[in-house]
Amino acid sequence: MRANQLPFSWQDADPPAGVDPPLVRLPGGVELARPTRGQVLRALGVGRELLRREEVDLLVVGAGPAGLAASVYGASEGLDTLVVESTALGGQAGSSRRIENYLGFPAGITGTELTSRAVSQARKFGARPATPYRAVALEPGDGRHVVHLEDEHEIAARAVVLATGAEYRRLPVDDLADYEGLSVFYSAGPPEAQLCGASRVGVVGGGNSAGQAAVWLARGGALVTVLHRRRDVRETMSDYLIQELERYGVVVRDHSEIAALHGGDGRLDAVTLKDGEKLPLSYLFFFLGAKPCTEWLDDAVARASDGFILTGEAAGAEHLLETSMAGIFAAGDVRSGSTKRCAAAVGEGSMAVQLVHQHLAAGARAR
């Protein structure tokens, strides 16, 4: 419920006789015994009830920035568009406290506000967002591809955009979500380097991506410390990057893991390590790896060794965002080689729709 911005409270009480807990009481007195999340949301009028089988022009799987952009452009350009999401509309971006580097919002915007506007825009053009429905299998076909959802629902679509995103590995520390998007980040580029100039910055991780980020931030003027849990960073980082760290004065601390964050209102002041030492840091960058949400695809489309979806030349496809299966496209963080940025995901989602039109037009000409 929290992910959908719905207020709720827990009460420890004995349920009525013959009712197995949990018991959900909704406004108006309606009671649901052991309901699924989807049943609760649909009873509240938030989720859409799908038929056992639906047929659409465009199915978008995932309702983060890439998926919402695809649904807006698909519906506004005349495609019967359905977008399904397994958790909450907006994806990870929707839970960000503030997005500071999105074009057109110099003062920043909350993830909830940005994605809720996108959902309203998609609905305005006739797209049908449906949540929570988890995709469990993809069955490519000739003319229509079928995506099987939980609870025996299935969607047959002339084209599919996969925008299921990736789950970034997070540290199990209290209040981490309060800092994400303001002083805790999962990627480092020019906007972050500008934000962190002359500040004390911690980069968490021991791989090449962490080393590259540390060098980039240090070149921008930040005072950077790399924190990693291994005995020696040489175990996981390339030698040339270690030399670059030394060149730019980056401090590397072995056997260092964060136990607690300190600060207020999303602004970080310091961290406490597991050995009890407290370090003054204003920003943290986590490079602990990411896991794409693609397990449900099995071998339906080609994926890289790390699970991200291959597209374009790497997948033997004609179009940049097309997968190894014609008519199935990937956009946003789930795509191998994509730029992990909200704006980039929006761009890919809108571009995917143009490729969908080309695919559908080619199919019409073939008939």
C-alpha positions as CSV (number, residue, x, y, z in Angstrom):
1,M,0.0,0.0,0.0
2,R,2.9,2.3,0.8
3,A,4.2,2.1,-2.8
4,N,0.8,3.3,-4.1
5,Q,0.7,6.3,-1.7
6,L,-2.3,4.8,0.2
7,P,-2.5,5.5,4.0
8,F,-3.1,2.4,6.2
9,S,-2.6,1.2,9.7
10,W,-2.0,-2.1,11.4
11,Q,-3.9,-3.3,14.4
12,D,-3.2,-6.4,16.4
13,A,-6.5,-8.0,17.2
14,D,-8.2,-11.3,17.2
15,P,-10.1,-11.9,13.9
16,P,-13.7,-13.0,13.9
17,A,-14.4,-16.7,14.3
18,G,-13.7,-18.6,11.2
19,V,-11.7,-15.9,9.5
20,D,-8.0,-16.4,8.9
21,P,-5.8,-13.3,9.3
22,P,-4.9,-10.9,7.9
23,L,-8.3,-9.2,7.7
24,V,-8.5,-5.9,5.7
25,R,-11.1,-3.4,6.5
26,L,-11.8,-0.8,3.8
27,P,-13.6,2.5,4.0
28,G,-17.3,1.9,4.1
29,G,-16.9,-1.2,6.2
30,V,-16.0,-3.7,3.4
31,E,-13.9,-6.5,4.8
32,L,-11.5,-8.8,2.8
33,A,-10.1,-12.0,4.4
34,R,-6.5,-12.8,3.3
35,P,-6.7,-10.7,0.1
36,T,-4.0,-10.3,-2.4
37,R,-2.5,-6.8,-3.0
38,G,-4.4,-6.7,-6.3
39,Q,-7.7,-7.5,-4.7
40,V,-7.2,-4.7,-2.2
41,L,-6.3,-2.1,-4.8
42,R,-9.1,-3.1,-7.1
43,A,-11.6,-2.9,-4.3
44,L,-10.4,0.6,-3.6
45,G,-10.8,1.5,-7.3
46,V,-7.0,2.0,-7.8
47,G,-6.3,-1.1,-9.9
48,R,-8.0,-2.1,-13.2
49,E,-9.7,-5.4,-13.5
50,L,-8.5,-7.2,-16.6
51,L,-10.4,-9.8,-18.5
52,R,-9.0,-13.3,-18.6
53,R,-7.8,-12.6,-22.1
54,E,-7.3,-9.2,-23.7
55,E,-6.2,-8.3,-27.2
56,V,-4.4,-4.9,-27.8
57,D,-2.2,-3.2,-30.3
58,L,0.5,-2.4,-27.8
59,L,1.3,-4.0,-24.5
60,V,3.8,-2.2,-22.2
61,V,5.2,-4.3,-19.4
62,G,6.4,-2.1,-16.6
63,A,5.2,1.4,-15.7
64,G,8.3,3.3,-14.8
65,P,9.5,6.3,-16.8
66,A,10.2,4.2,-20.0
67,G,6.9,2.3,-19.8
68,L,4.8,5.4,-19.1
69,A,6.5,7.3,-21.9
70,A,5.7,4.4,-24.3
71,S,2.1,4.3,-23.1
72,V,1.7,8.1,-23.6
73,Y,3.1,8.0,-27.1
74,G,1.4,4.8,-28.1
75,A,-2.1,5.9,-27.0
76,S,-1.7,9.4,-28.3
77,E,-0.8,8.0,-31.7
78,G,-3.8,5.8,-32.0
79,L,-2.7,2.5,-30.7
80,D,-4.9,0.5,-28.3
81,T,-2.4,0.5,-25.4
82,L,-2.4,-1.4,-22.2
83,V,0.4,-1.1,-19.6
84,V,0.8,-3.6,-16.7
85,E,2.9,-3.1,-13.6
86,S,3.6,-5.6,-10.9
87,T,4.0,-3.1,-8.0
88,A,3.0,0.5,-8.3
89,L,2.7,2.8,-11.3
90,G,5.8,4.9,-11.5
91,G,8.3,2.2,-10.8
92,Q,11.5,3.0,-8.8
93,A,11.4,6.6,-10.1
94,G,8.0,7.0,-8.4
95,S,9.5,6.4,-5.0
96,S,12.3,9.0,-5.4
97,R,12.1,11.9,-3.0
98,R,13.4,14.3,-5.5
99,I,14.7,14.3,-9.1
100,E,17.0,17.2,-9.5
101,N,18.3,16.8,-13.0
102,Y,15.2,16.2,-15.1
103,L,14.9,18.6,-18.0
104,G,12.4,21.5,-17.4
105,F,12.3,21.3,-13.6
106,P,15.3,23.4,-12.4
107,A,14.0,23.3,-8.8
108,G,13.6,19.5,-9.0
109,I,10.4,17.4,-8.8
110,T,9.4,14.5,-6.6
111,G,9.3,11.1,-8.3
112,T,5.7,10.7,-7.2
113,E,4.6,14.0,-8.8
114,L,6.5,13.3,-12.1
115,T,5.2,9.8,-12.5
116,S,1.6,10.6,-11.4
117,R,1.5,13.3,-14.1
118,A,2.7,10.8,-16.6
119,V,0.0,8.3,-15.5
120,S,-2.7,11.0,-15.9
121,Q,-1.3,11.9,-19.3
122,A,-1.4,8.3,-20.4
123,R,-5.0,8.0,-19.2
124,K,-5.9,11.2,-21.0
125,F,-4.9,9.7,-24.3
126,G,-6.7,6.4,-23.6
127,A,-4.0,4.2,-22.4
128,R,-5.1,1.7,-19.8
129,P,-2.8,1.3,-16.8
130,A,-3.4,-2.0,-14.9
131,T,-1.7,-2.8,-11.5
132,P,-0.7,-4.9,-9.8
133,Y,-0.4,-7.6,-12.4
134,R,2.9,-9.5,-12.5
135,A,4.1,-10.9,-15.9
136,V,5.1,-14.6,-15.6
137,A,5.8,-15.6,-19.2
138,L,6.2,-14.3,-22.7
139,E,5.1,-16.4,-25.6
140,P,6.3,-14.9,-28.9
141,G,3.9,-15.5,-31.8
142,D,3.3,-14.7,-35.5
143,G,1.3,-11.5,-35.6
144,R,0.5,-11.5,-31.9
145,H,2.7,-12.1,-28.9
146,V,1.1,-13.4,-25.7
147,V,2.2,-12.2,-22.2
148,H,0.9,-14.4,-19.4
149,L,0.1,-12.7,-16.1
150,E,-0.4,-14.1,-12.7
151,D,-3.9,-15.4,-11.8
152,E,-4.2,-16.9,-15.3
153,H,-4.7,-13.6,-17.2
154,E,-3.1,-13.3,-20.7
155,I,-2.6,-10.4,-23.1
156,A,-2.3,-10.9,-26.8
157,A,-0.5,-7.9,-28.4
158,R,0.6,-7.0,-31.9
159,A,3.7,-5.4,-30.3
160,V,5.3,-5.5,-26.8
161,V,7.6,-3.0,-25.1
162,L,9.5,-4.5,-22.2
163,A,10.2,-1.8,-19.6
164,T,10.5,-3.8,-16.4
165,G,13.6,-2.0,-15.2
166,A,16.2,-3.2,-12.8
167,E,16.5,-3.6,-9.0
168,Y,19.6,-1.9,-7.7
169,R,21.3,-3.6,-4.8
170,R,20.8,-1.4,-1.7
171,L,22.5,-1.4,1.7
172,P,20.4,-2.8,4.6
173,V,20.6,0.5,6.6
174,D,17.8,2.4,8.3
175,D,16.3,5.5,6.6
176,L,18.2,4.9,3.3
177,A,15.1,5.8,1.3
178,D,15.0,9.2,3.0
179,Y,18.3,10.1,1.3
180,E,17.8,8.5,-2.1
181,G,17.7,11.1,-4.9
182,L,19.0,13.9,-2.7
183,S,22.3,12.7,-1.3
184,V,22.4,9.0,-2.2
185,F,22.7,8.0,-5.8
186,Y,23.2,4.8,-7.9
187,S,24.9,6.4,-10.9
188,A,27.4,9.2,-11.4
189,G,27.4,11.5,-14.4
190,P,28.0,15.2,-15.2
191,P,25.0,16.4,-13.1
192,E,26.2,14.5,-10.1
193,A,29.8,15.7,-10.5
194,Q,28.6,19.3,-10.6
195,L,26.4,18.8,-7.6
196,C,29.2,17.2,-5.5
197,G,32.1,19.5,-6.4
198,A,34.3,20.3,-3.4
199,S,32.1,18.1,-1.2
200,R,33.1,14.9,0.7
201,V,31.8,12.0,-1.2
202,G,31.7,8.2,-0.5
203,V,31.7,5.7,-3.3
204,V,30.5,2.3,-2.1
205,G,31.7,-0.7,-4.1
206,G,34.9,-2.3,-5.3
207,G,34.3,-3.0,-9.0
208,N,35.3,-1.1,-12.1
209,S,32.0,0.9,-12.1
210,A,32.8,2.2,-8.6
211,G,36.3,3.0,-9.6
212,Q,35.2,4.9,-12.7
213,A,32.6,6.9,-10.7
214,A,35.2,7.8,-8.1
215,V,37.6,9.1,-10.8
216,W,34.8,11.0,-12.5
217,L,33.7,12.7,-9.2
218,A,37.3,13.4,-8.1
219,R,38.0,15.1,-11.5
220,G,35.0,17.3,-10.8
221,G,36.6,18.5,-7.6
222,A,34.9,16.2,-5.0
223,L,36.9,14.7,-2.1
224,V,36.3,11.1,-2.7
225,T,36.6,8.0,-0.5
226,V,36.0,4.5,-1.8
227,L,34.5,2.1,0.7
228,H,34.6,-1.6,0.0
229,R,34.3,-4.7,2.1
230,R,37.2,-6.8,0.7
231,R,40.7,-7.0,1.9
232,D,42.2,-5.4,-1.1
233,V,40.4,-3.5,-3.9
234,R,42.9,-5.1,-6.4
235,E,40.8,-8.3,-6.1
236,T,37.9,-6.7,-8.0
237,M,39.2,-3.5,-9.8
238,S,41.4,-3.2,-12.8
239,D,44.9,-1.9,-12.3
240,Y,44.5,1.1,-14.6
241,L,41.6,2.4,-12.5
242,I,43.6,1.9,-9.3
243,Q,46.3,4.1,-10.8
244,E,43.7,6.7,-11.7
245,L,42.4,6.7,-8.1
246,E,45.9,7.4,-6.9
247,R,46.4,10.1,-9.5
248,Y,43.3,12.0,-8.4
249,G,43.8,11.6,-4.7
250,V,41.0,9.2,-4.1
251,V,41.2,7.5,-0.6
252,V,40.5,3.8,-0.7
253,R,39.4,2.2,2.6
254,D,39.5,-1.6,2.7
255,H,37.3,-3.7,5.0
256,S,34.8,-0.8,5.3
257,E,31.0,-1.3,5.4
258,I,28.4,1.3,6.3
259,A,26.2,0.6,9.4
260,A,24.3,3.8,9.7
261,L,23.5,7.1,8.0
262,H,23.3,10.5,9.7
263,G,21.6,13.7,8.6
264,G,18.2,15.2,8.2
265,D,15.6,16.1,5.6
266,G,17.4,13.9,3.0
267,R,20.7,15.7,3.4
268,L,23.6,13.4,4.5
269,D,26.1,14.6,7.1
270,A,28.0,11.5,8.0
271,V,28.1,7.7,8.0
272,T,29.1,5.3,10.7
273,L,31.1,2.2,9.7
274,K,30.6,-1.2,11.2
275,D,33.8,-0.8,13.1
276,G,32.3,2.2,14.8
277,E,34.2,4.9,13.0
278,K,32.2,7.9,11.9
279,L,33.1,9.6,8.6
280,P,31.9,13.0,7.5
281,L,30.3,12.6,4.0
282,S,27.8,14.7,2.2
283,Y,27.0,12.3,-0.7
284,L,27.0,8.6,-1.2
285,F,27.2,6.7,-4.5
286,F,26.3,2.9,-4.4
287,F,27.8,0.6,-7.1
288,L,26.8,-2.8,-5.7
289,G,25.4,-4.1,-8.9
290,A,21.9,-4.3,-10.4
291,K,19.6,-7.2,-11.1
292,P,17.3,-6.8,-14.2
293,C,13.7,-7.8,-13.8
294,T,13.9,-10.4,-16.6
295,E,13.7,-13.8,-14.9
296,W,10.2,-14.4,-16.2
297,L,11.3,-14.1,-19.8
298,D,13.4,-17.3,-19.8
299,D,14.6,-17.8,-23.4
300,A,11.8,-15.8,-25.1
301,V,14.3,-13.1,-26.1
302,A,18.1,-12.9,-26.1
303,R,19.6,-11.6,-22.9
304,A,23.2,-10.8,-21.9
305,S,25.1,-12.9,-19.4
306,D,24.0,-10.5,-16.6
307,G,20.3,-10.9,-17.6
308,F,19.8,-7.5,-19.3
309,I,17.9,-7.7,-22.6
310,L,19.9,-7.5,-25.8
311,T,18.6,-5.2,-28.5
312,G,19.6,-3.9,-31.9
313,E,22.8,-5.3,-33.5
314,A,23.7,-7.2,-30.3
315,A,20.4,-9.1,-30.7
316,G,20.6,-9.5,-34.4
317,A,17.7,-7.1,-34.8
318,E,17.0,-4.5,-37.4
319,H,16.1,-1.6,-35.0
320,L,18.1,-0.1,-32.1
321,L,15.5,-1.0,-29.4
322,E,14.2,-4.2,-30.9
323,T,15.0,-7.5,-29.2
324,S,15.9,-10.8,-30.9
325,M,12.2,-11.3,-31.6
326,A,10.5,-9.0,-34.2
327,G,7.8,-6.9,-32.6
328,I,9.1,-7.1,-29.1
329,F,11.1,-4.1,-27.9
330,A,13.0,-3.1,-24.7
331,A,13.4,0.3,-23.2
332,G,14.9,1.8,-20.1
333,D,17.1,0.3,-17.4
334,V,16.2,-3.3,-18.4
335,R,17.9,-2.9,-21.7
336,S,21.6,-3.9,-22.0
337,G,23.8,-0.9,-22.5
338,S,21.1,1.7,-21.7
339,T,21.9,4.9,-19.8
340,K,20.5,4.5,-16.4
341,R,18.8,7.9,-16.2
342,C,15.1,8.9,-15.9
343,A,15.2,11.2,-18.9
344,A,17.0,8.5,-21.0
345,A,14.4,6.0,-20.1
346,V,11.6,8.4,-21.2
347,G,13.4,9.0,-24.5
348,E,13.7,5.2,-25.1
349,G,10.1,4.6,-24.3
350,S,9.0,7.2,-26.8
351,M,11.4,6.0,-29.4
352,A,10.2,2.4,-29.0
353,V,6.7,3.5,-30.1
354,Q,8.1,4.9,-33.4
355,L,9.7,1.5,-34.0
356,V,6.4,-0.2,-33.1
357,H,4.7,1.8,-35.8
358,Q,7.4,0.7,-38.3
359,H,6.9,-2.9,-37.3
360,L,3.2,-2.8,-37.6
361,A,3.3,-1.0,-41.0
362,A,5.8,-3.6,-42.3
363,G,3.4,-6.3,-41.2
364,A,0.5,-4.6,-42.9
365,R,2.4,-4.3,-46.2
366,A,3.4,-8.0,-46.0
367,R,-0.3,-9.0,-45.9
